[in-house]
Amino acid sequence: MQKIRPDLNIGENIQALRYASGLTQEEVVAKMHLMELSISKSTYAKIETNRMNIKVSELLALAKIFKVDISEFFRGLA
């Protein structure tokens, strides 16, 4: 029987990339709204703390906002 792998916890990487970009959570959420992605600050905070899974559309938006390749979100994860 194959074991089910847990979801990758990328929240810490998202937070680190936000810090490196010099943005607040509010600024990131505002930029996502400009990209027509409806997300609350509370939901975004839950993503950074791994209490909520991120949608692919949100991940793609964050890559654009932070000006990084998608692979940066998975750095150091196995």
All heavy atoms as a GROMACS GRO file, in nm:
protein
  619
    1MET      N    1   0.084  -0.117   0.000
    1MET     CA    2   0.000   0.000   0.000
    1MET      C    3   0.089   0.125   0.000
    1MET      O    4   0.186   0.132   0.073
    1MET     CB    5  -0.091   0.001   0.124
    1MET     CG    6  -0.176   0.125   0.129
    1MET     SD    7  -0.268   0.150   0.282
    1MET     CE    8  -0.380   0.014   0.283
    2GLN      N    9   0.053   0.222  -0.083
    2GLN     CA   10   0.130   0.344  -0.094
    2GLN      C   11   0.089   0.442   0.016
    2GLN      O   12  -0.029   0.460   0.044
    2GLN     CB   13   0.105   0.408  -0.230
    2GLN     CG   14   0.187   0.530  -0.254
    2GLN     CD   15   0.159   0.588  -0.392
    2GLN    OE1   16   0.064   0.550  -0.458
    2GLN    NE2   17   0.242   0.681  -0.434
    3LYS      N   18   0.189   0.503   0.079
    3LYS     CA   19   0.160   0.602   0.182
    3LYS      C   20   0.120   0.733   0.116
    3LYS      O   21   0.171   0.770   0.012
    3LYS     CB   22   0.284   0.627   0.270
    3LYS     CG   23   0.317   0.513   0.362
    3LYS     CD   24   0.431   0.553   0.452
    3LYS     CE   25   0.463   0.441   0.548
    3LYS     NZ   26   0.572   0.479   0.639
    4ILE      N   27   0.030   0.804   0.181
    4ILE     CA   28  -0.011   0.935   0.133
    4ILE      C   29   0.088   1.037   0.186
    4ILE      O   30   0.113   1.044   0.307
    4ILE     CB   31  -0.154   0.968   0.179
    4ILE    CG1   32  -0.252   0.868   0.120
    4ILE    CG2   33  -0.190   1.111   0.141
    4ILE    CD1   34  -0.394   0.886   0.170
    5ARG      N   35   0.144   1.116   0.095
    5ARG     CA   36   0.239   1.220   0.135
    5ARG      C   37   0.165   1.341   0.186
    5ARG      O   38   0.065   1.382   0.128
    5ARG     CB   39   0.325   1.262   0.015
    5ARG     CG   40   0.425   1.157  -0.026
    5ARG     CD   41   0.512   1.204  -0.138
    5ARG     NE   42   0.562   1.338  -0.112
    5ARG     CZ   43   0.617   1.416  -0.203
    5ARG    NH1   44   0.630   1.376  -0.325
    5ARG    NH2   45   0.659   1.536  -0.172
    6PRO      N   46   0.214   1.402   0.292
    6PRO     CA   47   0.150   1.525   0.340
    6PRO      C   48   0.175   1.639   0.242
    6PRO      O   49   0.271   1.637   0.165
    6PRO     CB   50   0.220   1.551   0.474
    6PRO     CG   51   0.352   1.482   0.462
    6PRO     CD   52   0.328   1.362   0.372
    7ASP      N   53   0.089   1.739   0.244
    7ASP     CA   54   0.109   1.857   0.161
    7ASP      C   55   0.240   1.924   0.198
    7ASP      O   56   0.283   1.920   0.314
    7ASP     CB   57  -0.005   1.957   0.181
    7ASP     CG   58  -0.135   1.907   0.123
    7ASP    OD1   59  -0.131   1.824   0.031
    7ASP    OD2   60  -0.240   1.953   0.169
    8LEU      N   61   0.302   1.985   0.099
    8LEU     CA   62   0.425   2.060   0.126
    8LEU      C   63   0.389   2.189   0.199
    8LEU      O   64   0.293   2.256   0.166
    8LEU     CB   65   0.495   2.094  -0.006
    8LEU     CG   66   0.546   1.977  -0.087
    8LEU    CD1   67   0.603   2.024  -0.219
    8LEU    CD2   68   0.652   1.901  -0.009
    9ASN      N   69   0.466   2.221   0.299
    9ASN     CA   70   0.444   2.343   0.376
    9ASN      C   71   0.531   2.454   0.319
    9ASN      O   72   0.646   2.469   0.357
    9ASN     CB   73   0.476   2.318   0.523
    9ASN     CG   74   0.381   2.219   0.586
    9ASN    OD1   75   0.263   2.219   0.555
    9ASN    ND2   76   0.432   2.136   0.673
   10ILE      N   77   0.474   2.531   0.227
   10ILE     CA   78   0.552   2.635   0.160
   10ILE      C   79   0.532   2.773   0.221
   10ILE      O   80   0.592   2.869   0.175
   10ILE     CB   81   0.521   2.638   0.009
   10ILE    CG1   82   0.377   2.677  -0.017
   10ILE    CG2   83   0.556   2.505  -0.056
   10ILE    CD1   84   0.347   2.703  -0.163
   11GLY      N   85   0.451   2.782   0.324
   11GLY     CA   86   0.422   2.911   0.386
   11GLY      C   87   0.545   2.988   0.429
   11GLY      O   88   0.552   3.110   0.409
   12GLU      N   89   0.640   2.919   0.488
   12GLU     CA   90   0.762   2.987   0.534
   12GLU      C   91   0.838   3.046   0.417
   12GLU      O   92   0.893   3.157   0.427
   12GLU     CB   93   0.852   2.891   0.611
   12GLU     CG   94   0.798   2.855   0.748
   12GLU     CD   95   0.889   2.758   0.823
   12GLU    OE1   96   1.007   2.745   0.786
   12GLU    OE2   97   0.840   2.698   0.920
   13ASN      N   98   0.842   2.974   0.304
   13ASN     CA   99   0.910   3.027   0.185
   13ASN      C  100   0.836   3.147   0.130
   13ASN      O  101   0.898   3.245   0.087
   13ASN     CB  102   0.924   2.919   0.079
   13ASN     CG  103   1.028   2.814   0.114
   13ASN    OD1  104   1.106   2.832   0.208
   13ASN    ND2  105   1.030   2.704   0.043
   14ILE      N  106   0.703   3.143   0.132
   14ILE     CA  107   0.624   3.257   0.085
   14ILE      C  108   0.654   3.379   0.172
   14ILE      O  109   0.677   3.489   0.122
   14ILE     CB  110   0.474   3.222   0.084
   14ILE    CG1  111   0.445   3.118  -0.024
   14ILE    CG2  112   0.390   3.348   0.062
   14ILE    CD1  113   0.304   3.062  -0.020
   15GLN      N  114   0.655   3.357   0.302
   15GLN     CA  115   0.683   3.467   0.394
   15GLN      C  116   0.824   3.524   0.372
   15GLN      O  117   0.843   3.646   0.369
   15GLN     CB  118   0.667   3.420   0.538
   15GLN     CG  119   0.679   3.532   0.639
   15GLN     CD  120   0.660   3.482   0.781
   15GLN    OE1  121   0.738   3.400   0.829
   15GLN    NE2  122   0.556   3.530   0.846
   16ALA      N  123   0.922   3.436   0.355
   16ALA     CA  124   1.060   3.481   0.333
   16ALA      C  125   1.071   3.562   0.204
   16ALA      O  126   1.141   3.665   0.200
   16ALA     CB  127   1.155   3.362   0.330
   17LEU      N  128   1.001   3.519   0.100
   17LEU     CA  129   1.004   3.593  -0.026
   17LEU      C  130   0.934   3.728  -0.012
   17LEU      O  131   0.978   3.828  -0.072
   17LEU     CB  132   0.938   3.510  -0.137
   17LEU     CG  133   1.020   3.388  -0.182
   17LEU    CD1  134   0.934   3.294  -0.265
   17LEU    CD2  135   1.144   3.431  -0.257
   18ARG      N  136   0.830   3.733   0.068
   18ARG     CA  137   0.762   3.860   0.092
   18ARG      C  138   0.856   3.956   0.166
   18ARG      O  139   0.869   4.073   0.130
   18ARG     CB  140   0.634   3.839   0.173
   18ARG     CG  141   0.563   3.970   0.206
   18ARG     CD  142   0.430   3.949   0.273
   18ARG     NE  143   0.437   3.878   0.399
   18ARG     CZ  144   0.471   3.934   0.515
   18ARG    NH1  145   0.502   4.063   0.522
   18ARG    NH2  146   0.475   3.862   0.626
   19TYR      N  147   0.924   3.905   0.271
   19TYR     CA  148   1.019   3.988   0.344
   19TYR      C  149   1.129   4.039   0.250
   19TYR      O  150   1.166   4.156   0.255
   19TYR     CB  151   1.084   3.910   0.458
   19TYR     CG  152   0.996   3.883   0.577
   19TYR    CD1  153   1.023   3.777   0.662
   19TYR    CD2  154   0.886   3.962   0.608
   19TYR    CE1  155   0.944   3.751   0.774
   19TYR    CE2  156   0.805   3.937   0.718
   19TYR     CZ  157   0.836   3.830   0.801
   19TYR     OH  158   0.758   3.805   0.910
   20ALA      N  159   1.181   3.949   0.166
   20ALA     CA  160   1.288   3.986   0.073
   20ALA      C  161   1.241   4.092  -0.027
   20ALA      O  162   1.322   4.174  -0.074
   20ALA     CB  163   1.339   3.863  -0.001
   21SER      N  164   1.112   4.093  -0.056
   21SER     CA  165   1.056   4.192  -0.148
   21SER      C  166   1.023   4.323  -0.078
   21SER      O  167   0.986   4.421  -0.143
   21SER     CB  168   0.928   4.136  -0.212
   21SER     OG  169   0.957   4.024  -0.291
   22GLY      N  170   1.032   4.323   0.055
   22GLY     CA  171   1.005   4.443   0.132
   22GLY      C  172   0.858   4.482   0.135
   22GLY      O  173   0.825   4.600   0.147
   23LEU      N  174   0.771   4.383   0.124
   23LEU     CA  175   0.627   4.408   0.121
   23LEU      C  176   0.559   4.362   0.250
   23LEU      O  177   0.604   4.266   0.313
   23LEU     CB  178   0.563   4.334   0.003
   23LEU     CG  179   0.610   4.375  -0.136
   23LEU    CD1  180   0.557   4.277  -0.240
   23LEU    CD2  181   0.565   4.516  -0.168
   24THR      N  182   0.452   4.431   0.285
   24THR     CA  183   0.369   4.386   0.397
   24THR      C  184   0.263   4.291   0.343
   24THR      O  185   0.240   4.284   0.221
   24THR     CB  186   0.298   4.505   0.464
   24THR    OG1  187   0.206   4.562   0.370
   24THR    CG2  188   0.396   4.610   0.512
   25GLN      N  189   0.197   4.221   0.432
   25GLN     CA  190   0.087   4.134   0.390
   25GLN      C  191  -0.021   4.217   0.321
   25GLN      O  192  -0.076   4.174   0.219
   25GLN     CB  193   0.029   4.058   0.509
   25GLN     CG  194   0.119   3.949   0.561
   25GLN     CD  195   0.056   3.871   0.675
   25GLN    OE1  196  -0.040   3.914   0.738
   25GLN    NE2  197   0.112   3.754   0.703
   26GLU      N  198  -0.050   4.334   0.374
   26GLU     CA  199  -0.153   4.421   0.316
   26GLU      C  200  -0.117   4.461   0.173
   26GLU      O  201  -0.203   4.463   0.085
   26GLU     CB  202  -0.173   4.547   0.401
   26GLU     CG  203  -0.235   4.521   0.536
   26GLU     CD  204  -0.134   4.484   0.645
   26GLU    OE1  205  -0.012   4.474   0.616
   26GLU    OE2  206  -0.177   4.464   0.759
   27GLU      N  207   0.010   4.490   0.149
   27GLU     CA  208   0.054   4.529   0.014
   27GLU      C  209   0.044   4.412  -0.083
   27GLU      O  210   0.002   4.430  -0.197
   27GLU     CB  211   0.198   4.582   0.020
   27GLU     CG  212   0.210   4.716   0.090
   27GLU     CD  213   0.353   4.756   0.117
   27GLU    OE1  214   0.438   4.668   0.144
   27GLU    OE2  215   0.379   4.878   0.114
   28VAL      N  216   0.078   4.293  -0.037
   28VAL     CA  217   0.067   4.175  -0.123
   28VAL      C  218  -0.079   4.150  -0.159
   28VAL      O  219  -0.112   4.127  -0.276
   28VAL     CB  220   0.129   4.050  -0.055
   28VAL    CG1  221   0.098   3.923  -0.135
   28VAL    CG2  222   0.279   4.067  -0.039
   29VAL      N  223  -0.166   4.157  -0.060
   29VAL     CA  224  -0.309   4.135  -0.084
   29VAL      C  225  -0.362   4.240  -0.182
   29VAL      O  226  -0.438   4.208  -0.274
   29VAL     CB  227  -0.387   4.135   0.050
   29VAL    CG1  228  -0.537   4.143   0.026
   29VAL    CG2  229  -0.352   4.012   0.130
   30ALA      N  230  -0.320   4.366  -0.166
   30ALA     CA  231  -0.364   4.472  -0.257
   30ALA      C  232  -0.319   4.444  -0.400
   30ALA      O  233  -0.395   4.462  -0.496
   30ALA     CB  234  -0.311   4.607  -0.210
   31LYS      N  235  -0.195   4.398  -0.416
   31LYS     CA  236  -0.143   4.364  -0.550
   31LYS      C  237  -0.221   4.246  -0.609
   31LYS      O  238  -0.247   4.244  -0.730
   31LYS     CB  239   0.006   4.333  -0.543
   31LYS     CG  240   0.093   4.455  -0.521
   31LYS     CD  241   0.239   4.417  -0.509
   31LYS     CE  242   0.326   4.538  -0.484
   31LYS     NZ  243   0.347   4.619  -0.603
   32MET      N  244  -0.258   4.151  -0.525
   32MET     CA  245  -0.337   4.037  -0.574
   32MET      C  246  -0.475   4.084  -0.619
   32MET      O  247  -0.527   4.036  -0.719
   32MET     CB  248  -0.345   3.928  -0.467
   32MET     CG  249  -0.211   3.861  -0.441
   32MET     SD  250  -0.214   3.738  -0.310
   32MET     CE  251  -0.275   3.597  -0.402
   33HIS      N  252  -0.532   4.178  -0.547
   33HIS     CA  253  -0.662   4.234  -0.586
   33HIS      C  254  -0.652   4.302  -0.722
   33HIS      O  255  -0.743   4.290  -0.804
   33HIS     CB  256  -0.714   4.330  -0.481
   33HIS     CG  257  -0.768   4.261  -0.360
   33HIS    ND1  258  -0.833   4.329  -0.259
   33HIS    CD2  259  -0.765   4.132  -0.320
   33HIS    CE1  260  -0.868   4.243  -0.165
   33HIS    NE2  261  -0.826   4.124  -0.201
   34LEU      N  262  -0.541   4.374  -0.746
   34LEU     CA  263  -0.520   4.438  -0.876
   34LEU      C  264  -0.509   4.335  -0.988
   34LEU      O  265  -0.537   4.366  -1.104
   34LEU     CB  266  -0.395   4.526  -0.874
   34LEU     CG  267  -0.403   4.652  -0.787
   34LEU    CD1  268  -0.268   4.721  -0.780
   34LEU    CD2  269  -0.511   4.746  -0.841
   35MET      N  270  -0.471   4.213  -0.954
   35MET     CA  271  -0.462   4.103  -1.050
   35MET      C  272  -0.593   4.025  -1.057
   35MET      O  273  -0.598   3.917  -1.112
   35MET     CB  274  -0.344   4.012  -1.012
   35MET     CG  275  -0.212   4.082  -1.012
   35MET     SD  276  -0.080   3.983  -0.941
   35MET     CE  277  -0.029   3.892  -1.085
   36GLU      N  278  -0.697   4.083  -0.997
   36GLU     CA  279  -0.832   4.026  -0.996
   36GLU      C  280  -0.842   3.894  -0.919
   36GLU      O  281  -0.922   3.807  -0.953
   36GLU     CB  282  -0.887   4.013  -1.137
   36GLU     CG  283  -0.899   4.148  -1.206
   36GLU     CD  284  -0.964   4.140  -1.342
   36GLU    OE1  285  -1.010   4.031  -1.382
   36GLU    OE2  286  -0.970   4.244  -1.408
   37LEU      N  287  -0.760   3.881  -0.815
   37LEU     CA  288  -0.768   3.766  -0.726
   37LEU      C  289  -0.824   3.814  -0.592
   37LEU      O  290  -0.765   3.898  -0.526
   37LEU     CB  291  -0.631   3.703  -0.703
   37LEU     CG  292  -0.575   3.624  -0.820
   37LEU    CD1  293  -0.431   3.584  -0.793
   37LEU    CD2  294  -0.659   3.502  -0.848
   38SER      N  295  -0.938   3.762  -0.558
   38SER     CA  296  -1.003   3.802  -0.433
   38SER      C  297  -0.949   3.718  -0.318
   38SER      O  298  -0.972   3.597  -0.310
   38SER     CB  299  -1.154   3.783  -0.446
   38SER     OG  300  -1.216   3.822  -0.327
   39ILE      N  301  -0.874   3.783  -0.230
   39ILE     CA  302  -0.817   3.715  -0.114
   39ILE      C  303  -0.814   3.815   0.002
   39ILE      O  304  -0.784   3.933  -0.018
   39ILE     CB  305  -0.676   3.659  -0.144
   39ILE    CG1  306  -0.622   3.578  -0.027
   39ILE    CG2  307  -0.580   3.768  -0.186
   39ILE    CD1  308  -0.494   3.502  -0.056
   40SER      N  309  -0.848   3.769   0.120
   40SER     CA  310  -0.845   3.857   0.236
   40SER      C  311  -0.707   3.850   0.302
   40SER      O  312  -0.630   3.755   0.279
   40SER     CB  313  -0.952   3.816   0.337
   40SER     OG  314  -0.920   3.690   0.394
   41LYS      N  315  -0.677   3.950   0.383
   41LYS     CA  316  -0.550   3.948   0.456
   41LYS      C  317  -0.546   3.827   0.550
   41LYS      O  318  -0.443   3.764   0.566
   41LYS     CB  319  -0.530   4.077   0.535
   41LYS     CG  320  -0.397   4.079   0.609
   41LYS     CD  321  -0.382   4.203   0.695
   41LYS     CE  322  -0.260   4.195   0.780
   41LYS     NZ  323  -0.266   4.095   0.884
   42SER      N  324  -0.660   3.794   0.608
   42SER     CA  325  -0.669   3.679   0.698
   42SER      C  326  -0.635   3.550   0.624
   42SER      O  327  -0.559   3.466   0.675
   42SER     CB  328  -0.809   3.670   0.757
   42SER     OG  329  -0.826   3.552   0.830
   43THR      N  330  -0.689   3.533   0.505
   43THR     CA  331  -0.659   3.413   0.426
   43THR      C  332  -0.512   3.409   0.388
   43THR      O  333  -0.447   3.305   0.398
   43THR     CB  334  -0.747   3.409   0.300
   43THR    OG1  335  -0.884   3.399   0.340
   43THR    CG2  336  -0.711   3.291   0.211
   44TYR      N  337  -0.458   3.524   0.346
   44TYR     CA  338  -0.316   3.529   0.311
   44TYR      C  339  -0.229   3.492   0.431
   44TYR      O  340  -0.132   3.416   0.418
   44TYR     CB  341  -0.277   3.667   0.256
   44TYR     CG  342  -0.133   3.672   0.217
   44TYR    CD1  343  -0.090   3.619   0.096
   44TYR    CD2  344  -0.037   3.723   0.304
   44TYR    CE1  345   0.045   3.617   0.062
   44TYR    CE2  346   0.097   3.723   0.272
   44TYR     CZ  347   0.136   3.669   0.151
   44TYR     OH  348   0.270   3.666   0.119
   45ALA      N  349  -0.262   3.544   0.548
   45ALA     CA  350  -0.186   3.513   0.668
   45ALA      C  351  -0.191   3.363   0.698
   45ALA      O  352  -0.090   3.304   0.739
   45ALA     CB  353  -0.240   3.592   0.788
   46LYS      N  354  -0.305   3.301   0.676
   46LYS     CA  355  -0.318   3.157   0.697
   46LYS      C  356  -0.230   3.079   0.600
   46LYS      O  357  -0.176   2.974   0.635
   46LYS     CB  358  -0.464   3.113   0.684
   46LYS     CG  359  -0.550   3.158   0.800
   46LYS     CD  360  -0.695   3.118   0.780
   46LYS     CE  361  -0.782   3.173   0.892
   46LYS     NZ  362  -0.924   3.145   0.868
   47ILE      N  363  -0.215   3.128   0.478
   47ILE     CA  364  -0.128   3.062   0.381
   47ILE      C  365   0.016   3.068   0.430
   47ILE      O  366   0.088   2.968   0.425
   47ILE     CB  367  -0.143   3.127   0.241
   47ILE    CG1  368  -0.281   3.092   0.183
   47ILE    CG2  369  -0.031   3.083   0.148
   47ILE    CD1  370  -0.317   3.170   0.058
   48GLU      N  371   0.059   3.184   0.477
   48GLU     CA  372   0.197   3.199   0.525
   48GLU      C  373   0.226   3.112   0.648
   48GLU      O  374   0.340   3.073   0.670
   48GLU     CB  375   0.227   3.346   0.559
   48GLU     CG  376   0.258   3.430   0.439
   48GLU     CD  377   0.322   3.563   0.474
   48GLU    OE1  378   0.343   3.594   0.594
   48GLU    OE2  379   0.353   3.638   0.380
   49THR      N  380   0.124   3.083   0.727
   49THR     CA  381   0.144   3.003   0.848
   49THR      C  382   0.102   2.857   0.827
   49THR      O  383   0.089   2.782   0.923
   49THR     CB  384   0.067   3.062   0.966
   49THR    OG1  385  -0.072   3.073   0.932
   49THR    CG2  386   0.121   3.199   1.005
   50ASN      N  387   0.082   2.819   0.702
   50ASN     CA  388   0.050   2.680   0.665
   50ASN      C  389  -0.081   2.630   0.726
   50ASN      O  390  -0.098   2.512   0.749
   50ASN     CB  391   0.164   2.585   0.700
   50ASN     CG  392   0.288   2.614   0.621
   50ASN    OD1  393   0.282   2.630   0.499
   50ASN    ND2  394   0.401   2.625   0.689
   51ARG      N  395  -0.172   2.721   0.754
   51ARG     CA  396  -0.303   2.679   0.806
   51ARG      C  397  -0.406   2.670   0.695
   51ARG      O  398  -0.519   2.631   0.719
   51ARG     CB  399  -0.350   2.775   0.915
   51ARG     CG  400  -0.264   2.766   1.040
   51ARG     CD  401  -0.315   2.854   1.150
   51ARG     NE  402  -0.305   2.993   1.106
   51ARG     CZ  403  -0.375   3.092   1.158
   51ARG    NH1  404  -0.461   3.071   1.253
   51ARG    NH2  405  -0.359   3.215   1.114
   52MET      N  406  -0.365   2.707   0.572
   52MET     CA  407  -0.454   2.699   0.458
   52MET      C  408  -0.370   2.670   0.334
   52MET      O  409  -0.260   2.724   0.319
   52MET     CB  410  -0.530   2.831   0.441
   52MET     CG  411  -0.626   2.832   0.325
   52MET     SD  412  -0.724   2.983   0.323
   52MET     CE  413  -0.853   2.932   0.437
   53ASN      N  414  -0.422   2.585   0.248
   53ASN     CA  415  -0.352   2.556   0.124
   53ASN      C  416  -0.369   2.671   0.026
   53ASN      O  417  -0.471   2.738   0.025
   53ASN     CB  418  -0.405   2.427   0.060
   53ASN     CG  419  -0.365   2.305   0.138
   53ASN    OD1  420  -0.259   2.302   0.200
   53ASN    ND2  421  -0.448   2.203   0.137
   54ILE      N  422  -0.268   2.689  -0.057
   54ILE     CA  423  -0.271   2.796  -0.155
   54ILE      C  424  -0.322   2.743  -0.288
   54ILE      O  425  -0.295   2.628  -0.325
   54ILE     CB  426  -0.131   2.860  -0.171
   54ILE    CG1  427  -0.137   2.985  -0.257
   54ILE    CG2  428  -0.031   2.760  -0.225
   54ILE    CD1  429  -0.012   3.070  -0.251
   55LYS      N  430  -0.397   2.825  -0.358
   55LYS     CA  431  -0.447   2.789  -0.491
   55LYS      C  432  -0.336   2.816  -0.593
   55LYS      O  433  -0.251   2.902  -0.573
   55LYS     CB  434  -0.569   2.874  -0.527
   55LYS     CG  435  -0.688   2.851  -0.437
   55LYS     CD  436  -0.799   2.947  -0.474
   55LYS     CE  437  -0.915   2.933  -0.378
   55LYS     NZ  438  -1.018   3.037  -0.403
   56VAL      N  439  -0.340   2.742  -0.702
   56VAL     CA  440  -0.240   2.760  -0.807
   56VAL      C  441  -0.243   2.903  -0.860
   56VAL      O  442  -0.138   2.965  -0.880
   56VAL     CB  443  -0.261   2.658  -0.922
   56VAL    CG1  444  -0.170   2.689  -1.040
   56VAL    CG2  445  -0.238   2.517  -0.872
   57SER      N  446  -0.361   2.959  -0.879
   57SER     CA  447  -0.372   3.096  -0.930
   57SER      C  448  -0.305   3.196  -0.834
   57SER      O  449  -0.242   3.293  -0.877
   57SER     CB  450  -0.518   3.134  -0.952
   57SER     OG  451  -0.592   3.123  -0.833
   58GLU      N  452  -0.318   3.171  -0.704
   58GLU     CA  453  -0.254   3.258  -0.605
   58GLU      C  454  -0.102   3.242  -0.608
   58GLU      O  455  -0.029   3.340  -0.597
   58GLU     CB  456  -0.308   3.226  -0.466
   58GLU     CG  457  -0.455   3.258  -0.450
   58GLU     CD  458  -0.521   3.195  -0.328
   58GLU    OE1  459  -0.461   3.103  -0.267
   58GLU    OE2  460  -0.633   3.238  -0.296
   59LEU      N  461  -0.057   3.120  -0.625
   59LEU     CA  462   0.087   3.093  -0.632
   59LEU      C  463   0.149   3.162  -0.754
   59LEU      O  464   0.255   3.224  -0.744
   59LEU     CB  465   0.111   2.942  -0.637
   59LEU     CG  466   0.253   2.894  -0.611
   59LEU    CD1  467   0.298   2.930  -0.471
   59LEU    CD2  468   0.262   2.745  -0.633
   60LEU      N  469   0.080   3.154  -0.866
   60LEU     CA  470   0.129   3.221  -0.988
   60LEU      C  471   0.133   3.372  -0.969
   60LEU      O  472   0.228   3.438  -1.012
   60LEU     CB  473   0.041   3.183  -1.108
   60LEU     CG  474   0.049   3.038  -1.152
   60LEU    CD1  475  -0.058   3.008  -1.257
   60LEU    CD2  476   0.186   3.004  -1.205
   61ALA      N  477   0.032   3.427  -0.904
   61ALA     CA  478   0.028   3.571  -0.878
   61ALA      C  479   0.143   3.612  -0.786
   61ALA      O  480   0.209   3.714  -0.811
   61ALA     CB  481  -0.106   3.610  -0.815
   62LEU      N  482   0.170   3.533  -0.683
   62LEU     CA  483   0.279   3.566  -0.591
   62LEU      C  484   0.414   3.561  -0.661
   62LEU      O  485   0.503   3.642  -0.632
   62LEU     CB  486   0.277   3.472  -0.470
   62LEU     CG  487   0.161   3.491  -0.373
   62LEU    CD1  488   0.168   3.387  -0.261
   62LEU    CD2  489   0.159   3.632  -0.316
   63ALA      N  490   0.430   3.468  -0.754
   63ALA     CA  491   0.556   3.460  -0.829
   63ALA      C  492   0.577   3.590  -0.907
   63ALA      O  493   0.689   3.641  -0.914
   63ALA     CB  494   0.555   3.339  -0.922
   64LYS      N  495   0.470   3.643  -0.964
   64LYS     CA  496   0.481   3.770  -1.037
   64LYS      C  497   0.508   3.886  -0.942
   64LYS      O  498   0.592   3.972  -0.970
   64LYS     CB  499   0.352   3.797  -1.116
   64LYS     CG  500   0.337   3.707  -1.236
   64LYS     CD  501   0.211   3.740  -1.313
   64LYS     CE  502   0.195   3.644  -1.430
   64LYS     NZ  503   0.072   3.671  -1.506
   65ILE      N  504   0.438   3.888  -0.831
   65ILE     CA  505   0.454   3.996  -0.734
   65ILE      C  506   0.596   3.998  -0.677
   65ILE      O  507   0.658   4.104  -0.665
   65ILE     CB  508   0.350   3.983  -0.621
   65ILE    CG1  509   0.210   4.012  -0.676
   65ILE    CG2  510   0.383   4.076  -0.504
   65ILE    CD1  511   0.096   3.974  -0.582
   66PHE      N  512   0.648   3.880  -0.642
   66PHE     CA  513   0.782   3.872  -0.583
   66PHE      C  514   0.892   3.867  -0.688
   66PHE      O  515   1.010   3.867  -0.654
   66PHE     CB  516   0.793   3.749  -0.492
   66PHE     CG  517   0.695   3.747  -0.377
   66PHE    CD1  518   0.643   3.627  -0.331
   66PHE    CD2  519   0.654   3.863  -0.314
   66PHE    CE1  520   0.554   3.622  -0.224
   66PHE    CE2  521   0.565   3.861  -0.208
   66PHE     CZ  522   0.513   3.741  -0.164
   67LYS      N  523   0.852   3.857  -0.817
   67LYS     CA  524   0.947   3.850  -0.929
   67LYS      C  525   1.044   3.733  -0.913
   67LYS      O  526   1.166   3.748  -0.921
   67LYS     CB  527   1.022   3.981  -0.945
   67LYS     CG  528   0.932   4.099  -0.977
   67LYS     CD  529   1.011   4.227  -0.989
   67LYS     CE  530   0.923   4.342  -1.031
   67LYS     NZ  531   0.861   4.414  -0.924
   68VAL      N  532   0.985   3.615  -0.889
   68VAL     CA  533   1.065   3.493  -0.873
   68VAL      C  534   1.005   3.381  -0.957
   68VAL      O  535   0.890   3.388  -1.000
   68VAL     CB  536   1.071   3.446  -0.725
   68VAL    CG1  537   1.139   3.549  -0.638
   68VAL    CG2  538   0.933   3.412  -0.673
   69ASP      N  539   1.085   3.278  -0.980
   69ASP     CA  540   1.037   3.157  -1.046
   69ASP      C  541   0.957   3.075  -0.944
   69ASP      O  542   0.986   3.078  -0.824
   69ASP     CB  543   1.157   3.076  -1.097
   69ASP     CG  544   1.112   2.957  -1.179
   69ASP    OD1  545   1.074   2.978  -1.295
   69ASP    OD2  546   1.114   2.844  -1.124
   70ILE      N  547   0.860   3.002  -0.993
   70ILE     CA  548   0.775   2.919  -0.905
   70ILE      C  549   0.859   2.826  -0.816
   70ILE      O  550   0.823   2.800  -0.704
   70ILE     CB  551   0.678   2.835  -0.992
   70ILE    CG1  552   0.578   2.924  -1.064
   70ILE    CG2  553   0.605   2.730  -0.910
   70ILE    CD1  554   0.476   2.989  -0.976
   71SER      N  555   0.971   2.780  -0.867
   71SER     CA  556   1.054   2.685  -0.792
   71SER      C  557   1.101   2.744  -0.658
   71SER      O  558   1.130   2.669  -0.564
   71SER     CB  559   1.175   2.640  -0.874
   71SER     OG  560   1.258   2.750  -0.903
   72GLU      N  561   1.109   2.876  -0.648
   72GLU     CA  562   1.153   2.940  -0.523
   72GLU      C  563   1.060   2.908  -0.406
   72GLU      O  564   1.104   2.904  -0.292
   72GLU     CB  565   1.164   3.091  -0.540
   72GLU     CG  566   1.277   3.135  -0.631
   72GLU     CD  567   1.412   3.092  -0.579
   72GLU    OE1  568   1.441   3.115  -0.460
   72GLU    OE2  569   1.490   3.036  -0.658
   73PHE      N  570   0.933   2.883  -0.434
   73PHE     CA  571   0.839   2.852  -0.328
   73PHE      C  572   0.865   2.713  -0.267
   73PHE      O  573   0.826   2.686  -0.155
   73PHE     CB  574   0.694   2.858  -0.379
   73PHE     CG  575   0.653   2.995  -0.422
   73PHE    CD1  576   0.631   3.024  -0.554
   73PHE    CD2  577   0.638   3.096  -0.328
   73PHE    CE1  578   0.592   3.151  -0.594
   73PHE    CE2  579   0.599   3.225  -0.366
   73PHE     CZ  580   0.577   3.251  -0.501
   74PHE      N  581   0.934   2.628  -0.343
   74PHE     CA  582   0.958   2.491  -0.299
   74PHE      C  583   1.102   2.467  -0.255
   74PHE      O  584   1.141   2.355  -0.226
   74PHE     CB  585   0.919   2.393  -0.411
   74PHE     CG  586   0.777   2.410  -0.456
   74PHE    CD1  587   0.746   2.485  -0.567
   74PHE    CD2  588   0.673   2.353  -0.382
   74PHE    CE1  589   0.614   2.503  -0.607
   74PHE    CE2  590   0.541   2.371  -0.420
   74PHE     CZ  591   0.512   2.446  -0.534
   75ARG      N  592   1.179   2.572  -0.248
   75ARG     CA  593   1.322   2.560  -0.210
   75ARG      C  594   1.335   2.497  -0.072
   75ARG      O  595   1.269   2.538   0.024
   75ARG     CB  596   1.387   2.698  -0.210
   75ARG     CG  597   1.537   2.694  -0.181
   75ARG     CD  598   1.596   2.832  -0.188
   75ARG     NE  599   1.587   2.888  -0.322
   75ARG     CZ  600   1.684   2.876  -0.414
   75ARG    NH1  601   1.795   2.814  -0.384
   75ARG    NH2  602   1.669   2.928  -0.533
   76GLY      N  603   1.418   2.395  -0.063
   76GLY     CA  604   1.445   2.330   0.066
   76GLY      C  605   1.341   2.229   0.110
   76GLY      O  606   1.351   2.172   0.218
   77LEU      N  607   1.240   2.206   0.028
   77LEU     CA  608   1.135   2.110   0.063
   77LEU      C  609   1.158   1.980  -0.011
   77LEU      O  610   1.200   1.980  -0.125
   77LEU     CB  611   0.996   2.165   0.028
   77LEU     CG  612   0.960   2.298   0.094
   77LEU    CD1  613   0.826   2.345   0.041
   77LEU    CD2  614   0.953   2.280   0.245
   78ALA      N  615   1.130   1.869   0.056
   78ALA     CA  616   1.149   1.738  -0.007
   78ALA      C  617   1.017   1.674  -0.040
   78ALA      O  618   0.918   1.696   0.018
   78ALA     CB  619   1.228   1.647   0.085
   0.00000   0.00000   0.00000
